[in-house]
Amino acid sequence: MAEKLLEVRNLRTEFKREKGFVTAVSDVSFSIRKGEVLGLVGESGCGKTVTALSIMGLLMGTSGRVTQGEAWLHGRDLLKLSRKEMRSVRGRDVSMIFQNPMSSLNPCMRVERQLTEAILLHNKCGREGARARARQVLEAVGIPDADRTLKSYPHQLSGGMSQRVMIAMALSCEPDLMIADEPTTALDVTIQAQIMELMLEIKEQRNSGILLITHDLGVVAEMCTRVVVMYAGRIVEEAPVTELFADPVHPYTAGLIASVPKIGSGVRVLPSIPGSVPDLSVMPEGCKFAPRCRYATEKCRQSEPELTAVLGSPTRKIRCHVFGGEKGGARS
């Protein structure tokens, strides 16, 4: 079994509101191994991006704060590092591909300056060496005219080209771990497929790990090795991708998979999960999914279940009073 690249333990993140702090991520634990693609899925607002930003130390200076947990990478707990220490880690050991390249790239700086910044920080090379490396990574992500792209401003690039530039920035210092937050948002399906194929090629070449944050279960089925399902800031299920799609155990997971359109099914109205993700400031008692769950019991409404292994399947975990510890799924 490949060695672990990243191990997150009991992560808890809070945000300041007018009446105090609210918990956005609670008791989140998972690991990623070399050569693995781990999918982190769930509805908008479930804590996926906050989890990534917490690991990357990008909540510093915001209203958010990590109040508990560990994130081990190469023998160091990222959550205990100072800002200066994190600057030496980002880009070199772990990098992040952000959701919207048009808002993540600096509109006032040419691509060359943005690409060479990290290269100059982490490598002992002059400006010409950094420019040569920038040209090399642009070509590696399929940009044909690298010199022209280096001279361009972000607004002069298409959405697909901008996303390739973001991936090039993430790869410029050859990190062992990439965190991709909705990397194909707002791109057409052809470009989406190209970007995903590119990420898999790079993973294979470098034996790197990828944390893929998405709500697109089709992308998860194509790319991921394992899947972590989040709801209301908590992990509710974890499983190998084939097992998860074949037999979803948690009612929330089953609802997500049931809502995916299926070609030739003849279904005109897709099933949906009633209600919405709860407001962080008014979280329900007990299981956070209970108000939307048709299987909920009085115990579900009174006490929150622990994340436990599914009986008969050591690779699976579930947070559920009704189906926890049982082999089999929550059928729709």
N, C-alpha and C positions, 0 to 999 in steps of 0.2 A: 504493500500500500504506500502511495506517495506521501512524502512528509508534509506536515501542515505548514502553510504559509502564514495564515492569519487565524487567530483564535480569539473570539469575542466572548466574554463571560459577564453575564448579569448586568448588561448595559442599561443605565437609566438616565434619561435626559429630560430636563424641565425647561419651561419657558416662563418668563415673567409676564404676568397680566396685571391689570389694575388692582385686583383684589388678592394678589399673591401669585404663587407659582402653580402651574399646571404641568402634569406629567405627559409628555409626548411619546416617550419610549420607555417601556418598563420590562425589566428582567429578560433582556434579549441576549441569547447565547447561540453561537454557531461557529463553524470553522470552515476554512477553504484550503484545499490541498493544491500542490503543484499540478498543472495540467487540467484543473477542474474548472467548470463553469457552474457557479451556484446562482440559481435564480431567486430573487427576493420579490415576491408578488403580493398584490392586495389592491384594494380600492384607493383612490386618491385620499390623502389625509390619514392613512393608516400608520405612518411613521417610517416608510422606506427611505426617503431622502434624508430625514433627520438622523437615521441610523448611520448612513454613509457620511454625512457632514460631521457627526460626532467622532467617528473613527479617524477622519482626516484632520481633525482639529480646526475645522472651519467655522465653529460656532463662537470662537473667541471674538470678543468685541460686539457680539449681538446680545439679544435678550435671552438667549439659550445658554444652558450650562449642563455639563455632565456631572451628575451627583453621585454616581456609583458605577462600578464595573471596571473591566480591564479589556485591552485590545492588544494582544501580543503579536509582534511581527519581528522576525529575526532576533528573538531574545530580548526585545524591548517592549515595554508597555507604552503604547502611543498616547494613552490618556494621561500619562504622568509627565510627558515631555513639555518643555517650555516652547514658546513661539519660535525661538531661534533653533532649537533642536528639531522641531517639526519641519522647519524650512529645509533642513538637511535631509529629511526623510521623503517629503513630497517630491514627486518627479523621479527620484532615484530608486526608492524602494517600492513606493506605491503611488499611483497616479489616478486621476479621476477625469472621466469624460462627462461633461455636464449636459444637462437636458436640452438646453437651447443654445446652440453655438452663436447665434446672432446677438444674444444678450451676454454670453460668456466671454466672447472676444472683445478686446478693447477697440472701439470704433475709431479712436484717435491715433492708433499705432499701426504701422505696417505689420504684415504677417511675419516678416523677417525678425523684427525686434521682439515680437511676442514668442516666437519659436526659439530664438537663440538665448533668451533670458535664462531659462532653466539649464540649458546646455552649458553656458558660461558659469553658472552657479555650482554645478555638480562635476564639471570636468575641467582638467587642467589643459585648456586649449585657448588659443587666441581667438580674436574675432573672425578671422578667416577660417580657422578650424571649425568654429561654431557654425558659420554659414555653410560650410561644406556638409556638416552633419545635418543641418536643417534641410538642405537640398536633398540629401540622401533619404531622410524619413518621409519627405513629401513624395518622392518617387516611389517609396515602399508602400504608401497608401493609395497609389494609383493616380496621382496627379501628374499629367503628362508634361506640362510646362512649368517646372518647379521655379525657375528663375523669375518668370512673370508673376507667379503666385506670391513669391517672397516680397516682391515690390508692391503688391496690392494691399488695399485697405479691406477690412471685412465686408463692407457694403458692396464691394465690387465682385464678390464671390456669390455663387448660387448656394442654396441650402445644403445640397450634397457636398459641394466643395468645402464649405465652411465646416461641416461635420468631419470631413477627411482631415482638415487642418487641425481640428480639435484632437482627433485620434493621433495625428502625427506629433502633436505637443505631448500627449500622454506617453508616447513611445520613445520620445527623443533621448531619454536617458536609460532606456531598456529596463523598466521596473519589473519586479517579479509579480506584482499584483496590480490589476487594473480594476477600477470601480467605474462601471458604465451606468449612468443614471438616465434611463429612457433615451438611449443614444439615437433612436430613429424617429423621435417625435417630429411631426410636421414635414416629414419627407415622404415622397411618393413611394409606392410599393417596390418599384424597380430599384430605386436608390437604397431603400431599406434592406433589400436582399443583398445588395453589393456590400453595404456596410457590415452586415452581420457575417457574411462570408469572409470579409477582410479580417474581422476580429478573430474568427476561428483560425484562419491561416496564421495570424501572428501568434496566437496561443500555441499552436502546434510547433511553430518554428522556435519559440523561446521557452516552451514548457511552462508558461506563466499561468497564473490563476486569474479568473475573472469573477467579479461579483456583478451580476446583471440585474439591475433594478428595472422592473417593467410591470405594466398591467396587461400586456399582450400575451395571453397564454399560448398562442400559436408560435410566437418567438421562443417562449420557454420550452415548448415541446421539441423544437428544432435544435436549440443550442445548449440546453442545460443538462448537467449530470444529476444534480440534486436540486430540490426546490424547498424554500422556506416561505410559508404563507403567513402574512401578518394581518392582524386586525386590531384596530384601536391601540396601536403601539405595542402589541404583544404578539409573540409567535404562537399561532394556533395549531400549525401542523408542519412537520418536516419529513420529507421522504425522497427516495430516488425518483426521478422524473417519470419513468415507466410505471412504477407502482402508483404514483399519485394520480396519473390520468386513468389508469385501469381501475383503480378502486379508491376513490377519495373517501377518507374516513370522517373528517370533521364536516359538519353541516355547512359551514361557510365555504370550505373548499369545494364541496359538492355543488353548491349554488353557483360559484364562480365558473366551474367547468360546464355546468348545464346551460349557462348563459352564452356560451360561445356558439356562433352560427355554424351549422353543419351542412355541407353541400349535399343536396339530394334528400334532405330529411323531410321536406314538404311542410315544415313548421313555419307558419307565417308570423306568429307572435312568440318571441323568445321568452323562456322563463326568466324571472328576475327575483332578486332577493328583496323582500319588502323592507321599507324604512331606509335609513341612511346611517353612516358612521357617526357615533355619538360625539357631541361637543366635548372637548377636553375638560372644560370647566364643570360639566354636569354629567360625569361618567355614572352609569348605572351600577348598583350594587351587584356583587356576585360576578358571574360570567358576563363579559362586556357584550357578547353576541346574543345573550338570552332574549332581549326585547325583539329581535328579528328572527329568532329560531323557533320553528314549529315543534321541535322535540324538547324544548326547555321544560324543566321540572321546577318544583319549588326549591330544591337544593341548588339548581343552576342560578336562581334569582337571589339566593342568599349568600353563597360562598363562591369565590373564584377558584376554578380548578387549577392544578399544577400541570406543567408540561411533562408528560410521562411517556415511556416507551409503549408501543402497541404490542400486545401479547402475540408472540409468534413471529414478530418481525423486528429484529434488533436495529434495523436501519431506519425505523419510523418512530416519530414522536407525535403526540397529540395533546391538546389542552381541552379536555371535554369530560364532564361528569357522566354523560349518557353513553358515549362510545369509547371513552378512554379505557385502555387495557383489553379491548376486544379486537379480534381480527375480523375485518369486514367494514363496509362503508356505510355512510349515511345516504341511503338511496333517495332519489328525488321521486 
